[in-house]
Amino acid sequence: MSMENESPRILRVAETASTNSLLRELSVKESLPEGSAVIADFQTAGRGQVGNVWESEAGKNLLFSMVLYPTCIPANRQFLISQIAALSVKETLDLYTEQIAVKWPNDVYWKDQKICGMLIENDLSGHNLYRSIIGIGINLNQAVFRGDAPNPVSLFQITGKEVSREEVLERFLSIFYRYYLSLLQEEYEDIRTRYQSALYRKEGYHAYRDEAGEFEARIHDIEPTGHLLLALRDGSIRRYAFKEVSCR
């Protein structure tokens, strides 16, 4: 891994449209060391999955993107990147509060509220990954959310205390780099087990909605491809890709 040869660069900007877009532009212009990150105080066009907008008050939260070159990872296992990113955020937030869970595929929740979202953009070369850009927004010190996101929460709202964004980033990177090394060492089963045990609503039946309507199901499994398998009360199994089903 090139991290061992050349230290990751941490680039800070006051404002950008999107840290993912900025990091992509930079990585095209120059060869950024693996693990390098761009951190912004404010994003004017922060993106969530499938066009959702990420609301964040300037200077209050941790908004960053990092670049990896996981060329040994097959394209059909790219969900591993999602798993280690979500686990690393969860384990970082575990240092500050309880009841943090990973909502499939890679949102991070406190109880029933979203504290972190991410957008992962993978570039493929042949049958393998060539580059991954991982964009992460963690709600840290924002006291009030005024947008129309349905259920945001910040660490400040949970604990009543402000935290250092630098400290949270440092802790995240330390955990993430460790997970990434285990990924490169093909410890896939360990990552999968940890991810499954961190899942939001991993026990019991809950209300879901797909294009056919609402139904009750429990999480049966997550496939290595990232597909969600839900078991209905009648024992039948339904399989979903990202955005094909939602929790109610």
Backbone hydrogen bonds in HBPLUS format (Angstrom, degrees):
<---DONOR---> <-ACCEPTOR-->    atom                        ^
c    i                          cat <-CA-CA->   ^        H-A-AA   ^      H-
h    n   atom  resd res      DA  || num        DHA   H-A  angle D-A-AA Bond
n    s   type  num  typ     dist DA aas  dist angle  dist       angle   num
A0004-GLU N   A0001-MET O   3.15 MM   3  6.07 156.9  2.21 124.8 128.2     1
A0005-ASN N   A0002-SER O   2.90 MM   3  5.11 136.7  2.09 104.3 116.8     2
A0006-GLU N   A0002-SER O   2.93 MM   4  6.13 170.0  1.94 172.3 173.1     3
A0037-ALA N   A0009-ARG O   2.82 MM  28  6.34 152.0  1.89 158.3 167.8     4
A0011-LEU N   A0037-ALA O   2.79 MM  26  6.14 172.3  1.80 163.3 164.9     5
A0039-ILE N   A0011-LEU O   2.77 MM  28  6.17 161.1  1.80 164.3 170.7     6
A0013-VAL N   A0039-ILE O   2.83 MM  26  6.22 159.8  1.87 165.5 170.7     7
A0041-ASP N   A0013-VAL O   3.11 MM  28  6.70 142.4  2.25 147.8 159.2     8
A0042-PHE N   A0014-ALA O   3.09 MM  28  6.29 122.4  2.44 131.4 147.2     9
A0016-THR N   A0042-PHE O   3.11 MM  26  6.62 148.7  2.21 154.0 163.4    10
A0044-THR N   A0016-THR O   2.89 MM  28  6.21 152.9  1.96 136.0 145.0    11
A0045-ALA N   A0017-ALA O   2.74 MM  28  4.65 141.4  1.89 128.9 132.3    12
A0022-LEU N   A0018-SER O   2.97 MM   4  6.22 163.5  2.00 154.6 159.4    13
A0023-LEU N   A0019-THR O   2.91 MM   4  5.95 163.6  1.94 146.4 151.2    14
A0024-ARG N   A0020-ASN O   2.92 MM   4  6.09 154.3  1.99 146.4 154.0    15
A0025-GLU N   A0021-SER O   3.00 MM   4  6.25 160.0  2.04 147.9 152.8    16
A0026-LEU N   A0022-LEU O   2.96 MM   4  6.24 162.7  1.99 152.4 157.1    17
A0027-SER N   A0023-LEU O   2.86 MM   4  6.03 157.9  1.91 149.0 155.1    18
A0028-VAL N   A0024-ARG O   3.07 MM   4  6.26 133.2  2.29 142.3 153.6    19
A0028-VAL N   A0025-GLU O   3.27 MM   3  5.28 135.2  2.49  94.6 106.5    20
A0029-LYS N   A0025-GLU O   3.14 MM   4  6.42 151.9  2.22 145.6 152.9    21
A0030-GLU N   A0026-LEU O   2.95 MM   4  6.16 159.4  1.99 156.0 160.8    22
A0036-SER N   A0033-PRO O   3.11 MM   3  5.79 147.5  2.22 141.7 141.9    23
A0035-GLY N   A0067-VAL O   2.76 MM  32  5.44 163.3  1.79 170.9 176.9    24
A0067-VAL N   A0036-SER O   2.98 MM  31  5.75 150.0  2.07 157.6 167.0    25
A0038-VAL N   A0065-SER O   2.81 MM  27  5.36 152.9  1.88 153.4 162.7    26
A0065-SER N   A0038-VAL O   2.94 MM  27  5.36 148.1  2.05 144.7 155.0    27
A0040-ALA N   A0063-LEU O   2.99 MM  23  5.67 164.1  2.02 158.7 163.6    28
A0059-GLY N   A0041-ASP O   2.90 MM  18  4.59 171.8  1.90 129.7 132.3    29
A0054-TRP N   A0046-GLY O   3.28 MM   8  5.30 163.3  2.31 120.2 122.9    30
A0048-GLY N   A0052-ASN O   2.58 MM   4  4.60 150.5  1.66 147.2 142.8    31
A0052-ASN N   A0049-GLN O   3.17 MM   3  5.78 165.5  2.19 122.4 126.8    32
A0060-LYS N   A0057-GLU O   3.20 MM   3  5.73 166.0  2.22 136.7 137.1    33
A0141-ASN N   A0060-LYS O   3.04 MM  81  4.94 154.7  2.11 135.8 139.2    34
A0062-LEU N   A0138-ILE O   3.09 MM  76  5.20 161.9  2.13 156.8 156.5    35
A0138-ILE N   A0062-LEU O   2.89 MM  76  5.20 165.3  1.92 149.6 154.0    36
A0064-PHE N   A0136-ILE O   2.99 MM  72  5.52 167.6  2.01 160.1 164.0    37
A0136-ILE N   A0064-PHE O   2.75 MM  72  5.52 172.9  1.76 176.3 178.8    38
A0066-MET N   A0134-ILE O   2.92 MM  68  5.32 147.7  2.03 135.9 144.3    39
A0134-ILE N   A0066-MET O   2.91 MM  68  5.32 164.3  1.93 157.0 160.5    40
A0068-LEU N   A0132-SER O   2.88 MM  64  5.09 155.1  1.94 149.7 156.2    41
A0132-SER N   A0068-LEU O   2.95 MM  64  5.09 160.5  1.99 133.5 137.0    42
A0071-THR N   A0069-TYR O   2.86 MM   2  5.61 138.7  2.04 104.7  93.1    43
A0073-ILE N   A0070-PRO O   3.01 MM   3  5.70 167.8  2.02 124.3 128.3    44
A0129-LEU N   A0073-ILE O   2.90 MM  56  5.77 158.6  1.94 169.6 176.4    45
A0077-ARG N   A0074-PRO O   2.88 MM   3  5.37 162.2  1.91 118.1 123.2    46
A0075-ALA N   A0127-HIS O   2.74 MM  52  5.55 169.2  1.75 142.4 140.6    47
A0078-GLN N   A0075-ALA O   3.26 MM   3  5.36 157.3  2.31 115.2 113.2    48
A0080-LEU N   A0077-ARG O   3.02 MM   3  5.95 168.9  2.03 127.3 130.5    49
A0081-ILE N   A0078-GLN O   3.06 MM   3  5.75 143.9  2.20 117.1 124.1    50
A0083-GLN N   A0079-PHE O   2.93 MM   4  6.27 155.2  1.99 151.9 159.2    51
A0084-ILE N   A0080-LEU O   2.98 MM   4  6.25 166.8  2.00 154.6 156.2    52
A0085-ALA N   A0081-ILE O   3.04 MM   4  6.16 154.6  2.11 146.8 154.2    53
A0086-ALA N   A0082-SER O   3.01 MM   4  6.16 167.8  2.03 151.6 154.8    54
A0087-LEU N   A0083-GLN O   2.91 MM   4  6.05 164.4  1.94 151.8 156.7    55
A0088-SER N   A0084-ILE O   2.96 MM   4  5.93 150.4  2.05 136.4 144.2    56
A0089-VAL N   A0085-ALA O   3.13 MM   4  6.43 153.4  2.20 147.2 153.4    57
A0090-LYS N   A0086-ALA O   2.96 MM   4  6.19 168.1  1.97 153.0 156.7    58
A0091-GLU N   A0087-LEU O   2.84 MM   4  6.01 167.9  1.86 152.2 155.5    59
A0092-THR N   A0088-SER O   3.03 MM   4  6.08 141.5  2.18 135.1 145.2    60
A0093-LEU N   A0089-VAL O   2.93 MM   4  6.19 168.4  1.94 159.3 161.3    61
A0094-ASP N   A0090-LYS O   2.81 MM   4  6.04 139.6  1.97 146.3 159.0    62
A0095-LEU N   A0092-THR O   3.08 MM   3  5.61 152.3  2.16 109.6 117.6    63
A0096-TYR N   A0093-LEU O   2.87 MM   3  5.34 160.6  1.91 115.2 121.8    64
A0097-THR N   A0093-LEU O   3.07 MM   4  6.34 148.0  2.18 156.6 166.5    65
A0111-LYS N   A0099-GLN O   3.17 MM  12  5.88 158.8  2.22 162.3 162.6    66
A0101-ALA N   A0109-TYR O   2.86 MM   8  5.25 158.9  1.90 147.3 153.5    67
A0109-TYR N   A0101-ALA O   2.79 MM   8  5.25 165.3  1.81 156.0 160.7    68
A0102-VAL N   A0198-ALA O   2.88 MM  96  5.73 167.0  1.89 142.1 146.3    69
A0200-TYR N   A0102-VAL O   2.76 MM  98  5.31 155.2  1.82 133.9 131.8    70
A0103-LYS N   A0107-ASP O   2.83 MM   4  5.07 151.4  1.91 133.9 141.9    71
A0107-ASP N   A0103-LYS O   3.08 MM   4  5.07 143.5  2.22 163.7 155.5    72
A0108-VAL N   A0116-CYS O   2.97 MM   8  4.94 168.0  1.98 140.9 141.1    73
A0115-ILE N   A0108-VAL O   2.92 MM   7  5.86 157.8  1.97 149.3 156.7    74
A0116-CYS N   A0108-VAL O   3.18 MM   8  4.94 146.0  2.30 147.1 141.7    75
A0110-TRP N   A0113-GLN O   2.77 MM   3  5.33 157.5  1.82 157.2 164.3    76
A0113-GLN N   A0110-TRP O   2.93 MM   3  5.33 164.2  1.95 131.9 136.9    77
A0114-LYS N   A0151-ASN O   2.86 MM  37  5.97 144.7  1.98 144.0 153.7    78
A0153-VAL N   A0114-LYS O   3.01 MM  39  5.84 141.0  2.16 147.5 140.8    79
A0139-ASN N   A0115-ILE O   2.89 MM  24  5.42 173.7  1.90 166.6 168.7    80
A0117-GLY N   A0137-GLY O   3.14 MM  20  5.54 151.4  2.23 148.4 155.2    81
A0137-GLY N   A0117-GLY O   2.99 MM  20  5.54 163.7  2.02 169.2 169.5    82
A0119-LEU N   A0135-GLY O   2.84 MM  16  5.00 152.5  1.91 137.8 146.7    83
A0135-GLY N   A0119-LEU O   2.86 MM  16  5.00 165.6  1.88 142.4 145.7    84
A0121-GLU N   A0133-ILE O   2.89 MM  12  5.22 168.1  1.90 152.4 155.6    85
A0133-ILE N   A0121-GLU O   2.93 MM  12  5.22 161.3  1.97 142.3 148.6    86
A0123-ASP N   A0131-ARG O   2.73 MM   8  5.11 171.5  1.74 164.9 166.0    87
A0130-TYR N   A0123-ASP O   2.71 MM   7  5.50 163.5  1.74 161.3 155.3    88
A0131-ARG N   A0123-ASP O   3.31 MM   8  5.11 160.5  2.35 129.2 132.9    89
A0125-SER N   A0128-ASN O   2.82 MM   3  5.54 170.2  1.83 162.5 165.1    90
A0128-ASN N   A0125-SER O   3.24 MM   3  5.54 163.1  2.27 128.0 127.3    91
A0155-LEU N   A0139-ASN O   3.04 MM  16  6.37 153.7  2.11 130.2 134.7    92
A0156-PHE N   A0140-LEU O   2.77 MM  16  5.95 142.1  1.91 159.0 171.0    93
A0158-ILE N   A0154-SER O   3.13 MM   4  6.49 143.6  2.27 143.7 153.9    94
A0158-ILE N   A0155-LEU O   3.12 MM   3  5.04 122.6  2.47  91.9 106.7    95
A0159-THR N   A0155-LEU O   2.85 MM   4  6.05 168.4  1.86 160.1 162.2    96
A0160-GLY N   A0156-PHE O   2.65 MM   4  4.87 145.9  1.76 134.8 143.5    97
A0168-VAL N   A0164-SER O   3.08 MM   4  6.39 163.4  2.11 152.7 156.5    98
A0169-LEU N   A0165-ARG O   2.92 MM   4  6.11 161.2  1.95 149.5 154.9    99
A0170-GLU N   A0166-GLU O   2.89 MM   4  6.08 163.6  1.92 150.8 155.4   100
A0171-ARG N   A0167-GLU O   2.96 MM   4  6.19 162.1  2.00 150.6 155.3   101
A0172-PHE N   A0168-VAL O   2.86 MM   4  6.07 158.5  1.91 148.9 155.5   102
A0173-LEU N   A0169-LEU O   2.85 MM   4  6.08 173.4  1.86 160.8 161.4   103
A0174-SER N   A0170-GLU O   3.07 MM   4  6.23 159.6  2.12 146.6 152.1   104
A0175-ILE N   A0171-ARG O   3.12 MM   4  6.34 162.9  2.15 149.6 153.5   105
A0176-PHE N   A0172-PHE O   2.73 MM   4  5.92 167.6  1.75 161.9 166.3   106
A0177-TYR N   A0173-LEU O   2.84 MM   4  5.88 171.4  1.85 152.5 154.7   107
A0178-ARG N   A0174-SER O   3.38 MM   4  6.47 153.0  2.46 135.4 142.2   108
A0179-TYR N   A0175-ILE O   3.05 MM   4  6.39 157.9  2.10 150.4 156.4   109
A0180-TYR N   A0176-PHE O   2.80 MM   4  6.06 155.2  1.86 155.7 163.7   110
A0181-LEU N   A0177-TYR O   3.00 MM   4  6.23 154.7  2.07 145.6 151.1   111
A0182-SER N   A0178-ARG O   3.14 MM   4  6.47 155.6  2.21 144.5 151.0   112
A0183-LEU N   A0179-TYR O   2.88 MM   4  6.18 143.5  2.02 144.1 155.1   113
A0184-LEU N   A0180-TYR O   2.88 MM   4  6.22 157.4  1.93 150.9 156.2   114
A0185-GLN N   A0181-LEU O   2.95 MM   4  6.19 134.4  2.17 139.6 152.4   115
A0187-GLU N   A0182-SER O   2.94 MM   5  5.46 165.4  1.96 162.0 161.2   116
A0186-GLU N   A0183-LEU O   2.87 MM   3  5.00 151.5  1.96 109.8 113.4   117
A0191-ILE N   A0187-GLU O   3.28 MM   4  6.62 161.6  2.31 151.8 156.7   118
A0192-ARG N   A0188-TYR O   2.89 MM   4  6.12 163.4  1.92 154.0 158.9   119
A0193-THR N   A0189-GLU O   2.90 MM   4  6.07 159.0  1.94 147.1 152.5   120
A0194-ARG N   A0190-ASP O   3.01 MM   4  6.21 164.6  2.04 150.2 154.1   121
A0195-TYR N   A0191-ILE O   2.90 MM   4  6.08 158.1  1.95 150.6 157.3   122
A0196-GLN N   A0192-ARG O   2.92 MM   4  6.14 164.2  1.95 150.3 154.5   123
A0197-SER N   A0193-THR O   3.05 MM   4  6.28 157.5  2.10 148.1 153.9   124
A0198-ALA N   A0194-ARG O   3.10 MM   4  6.25 125.9  2.40 137.3 150.7   125
A0198-ALA N   A0195-TYR O   3.06 MM   3  5.14 139.2  2.23  99.1 111.1   126
A0199-LEU N   A0196-GLN O   3.34 MM   3  5.43 164.7  2.36 105.0 109.5   127
A0206-HIS N   A0217-ALA O   2.78 MM  11  5.60 161.1  1.81 151.1 151.4   128
A0217-ALA N   A0206-HIS O   2.98 MM  11  5.60 157.4  2.04 150.7 155.7   129
A0248-ARG N   A0207-ALA O   2.87 MM  41  5.30 155.7  1.93 144.4 138.0   130
A0208-TYR N   A0215-PHE O   2.78 MM   7  5.45 167.9  1.80 171.3 174.6   131
A0215-PHE N   A0208-TYR O   2.90 MM   7  5.45 152.6  1.97 147.9 151.2   132
A0209-ARG N   A0246-SER O   2.85 MM  37  5.38 145.5  1.96 152.7 161.2   133
A0246-SER N   A0209-ARG O   2.96 MM  37  5.38 151.7  2.04 145.9 155.1   134
A0210-ASP N   A0213-GLY O   2.99 MM   3  5.38 162.1  2.03 146.8 146.6   135
A0213-GLY N   A0210-ASP O   2.96 MM   3  5.38 155.2  2.02 114.0 121.7   136
A0218-ARG N   A0231-ALA O   2.92 MM  13  5.34 154.7  1.98 143.7 150.4   137
A0231-ALA N   A0218-ARG O   2.83 MM  13  5.34 165.1  1.85 161.7 163.5   138
A0220-HIS N   A0229-LEU O   2.78 MM   9  5.34 160.6  1.82 153.8 155.5   139
A0221-ASP N   A0229-LEU O   3.28 MM   8  5.11 154.8  2.35 133.4 134.6   140
A0229-LEU N   A0221-ASP O   2.86 MM   8  5.11 164.4  1.88 163.8 158.6   141
A0223-GLU N   A0227-HIS O   2.85 MM   4  5.21 159.1  1.90 157.4 159.4   142
A0226-GLY N   A0223-GLU O   2.76 MM   3  5.21 159.2  1.81 117.2 124.5   143
A0228-LEU N   A0240-TYR O   2.88 MM  12  5.12 151.4  1.96 150.6 153.6   144
A0240-TYR N   A0228-LEU O   2.84 MM  12  5.12 154.7  1.91 145.7 154.2   145
A0230-LEU N   A0238-ARG O   2.84 MM   8  5.22 162.7  1.87 155.8 160.0   146
A0238-ARG N   A0230-LEU O   2.82 MM   8  5.22 160.8  1.86 151.7 158.1   147
A0232-LEU N   A0236-SER O   2.85 MM   4  5.45 167.0  1.86 164.2 168.2   148
A0235-GLY N   A0232-LEU O   2.90 MM   3  5.35 160.1  1.94 117.3 121.2   149
A0244-GLU N   A0241-ALA O   3.14 MM   3  5.69 159.1  2.19 137.5 137.0   150
